[in-house]
């Protein structure tokens, strides 16, 4: 995985359906979002849904994301940067007939923002957080690369987006991970679950931010993304189902452990 530059984007979230790739179309990217909900001290209401629309190659997809949840994966075949449109754009496009030959299918709609990332990323996970400074569209987006074939089988990829080092332990494997750093740690080979612990240094001592065990995923690889909440506290997202090509089969090592 190449070094990550976290890009602040004024956009929101994608749920969605997958489309079969047609001859001559660009290769599909796997696009998914995690909306990290956060309630500010003066707020008394729940986090709002994030809603917008995305033109995905041949049609406009309506997107809705609930707080503290992943979106459905989207096989995205549209352009990068991807313009994000008001949610009403999907309804407007659905009510219009197909354009005549040679005519443009684009409706002149003012975008809410753009999703920018390197063009060669095949798997994209976008972390979505509240951004109250933008009253018209109160969300900010941070894309990271998330692609199963890059992670070794039997490993957990730990990505540290905190401004400070992170201590990680996966089974019997452990490592210190620098700020903006990434490390692959081996899962224990002799058990069907994956124990993991994370800690950060705070005022001269190490504070544990995660201590859990999860069942081994089918493809025998996963990812932990650690990033700061809006108040600076660490937040952990566990990604169990890393996107992969259709021919990426479950690991034989996992079958041996779970038999």
Secondary structure, 3 states (H helix, E strand, C coil): CCCCCCCEECCCCCCCCCCCCCCCCCCCEEEEEEECCCCCCCCCCCCCCEEEEEEECCEEEEEEECCCEECCCEEECCCCCEEEECCHHHHHHHCCCCCCCCCCCCCCCCCCEEECCCCCCCEEEEEEEECCCCCCCCEEEEEEECCHHHCCCCEEEEEECCCCCEEEEECCEEEEECCCCEEEEECCCCCCEEEEEEEEEECCEEEEEEEEEEECCCCCEEEEEEEECCCCCEEEEEECCCCCCCCCCCCHHHHHHHC
